[in-house]
Amino acid sequence: MKNFKMYLPLVSGGLLPLDFDSDKQLINELISDDFGAPPKCLVIECTTKDNKTVTISIPYSDNNEVVVNIE
């Protein structure tokens, strides 16, 4: 994943990286690869304190980049 990093900040001050070779590997790790029709993407969405919606879309593809949208 070219433009995406995922990690866990630790209370000790360190970081635990969650490295995946591809977007597909990340999604398969979260939900397994035993599903019917494959997903288009994994969407992570949150609302900020000032009511803006932040959407992170991780494609189920090795050729596309992660997209972030803030509305």
Buried (B, 14 or more C-beta within 10 A) or exposed (E): BEEBEEEEEEEEEEEEEEEBEEBBBBBBEEEEEEEEEEBEBBEEEEEEEEEEEEEBBBBBBEEBBBBEEEE
